[in-house]
Amino acid sequence: MSDDPVTITAYPDGPLLVRGDAEIRTSEGEPVARTRRTVALCRCGLSTIEPYCDGTHKASGFRTDD
């Protein structure tokens, strides 16, 4: 792992953007394969490639609180 800081940015009505060398795990604790240093994580629960975002939130009308 790198010493660079990990940042997580919540995009309004969209995904969580994770930048840096963060380890992502399933709810069962299994590591999730990651090939990029910046990834978008689904928040709407409708992505076909969860835990990653595929843009489905746009068509579904997903909204976050202000």
PEZIUR-V699100 format. One record per backbone hydrogen bond with DSSP energy under -0.5 kcal/mol. NH is the residue of the N-H (numbers start at 1). CO is the residue of the C=O. If there is no record, write none. Layout:
NH & CO
NH & CO
This chain:
7 & 19
9 & 17
10 & 8
11 & 9
11 & 15
14 & 11
16 & 41
17 & 9
17 & 15
18 & 16
18 & 39
19 & 7
19 & 17
20 & 37
22 & 20
26 & 30
29 & 26
32 & 24
39 & 18
41 & 16
41 & 39
42 & 51
50 & 47
52 & 49
53 & 40
58 & 55
59 & 55
60 & 56
61 & 57
61 & 58
62 & 57
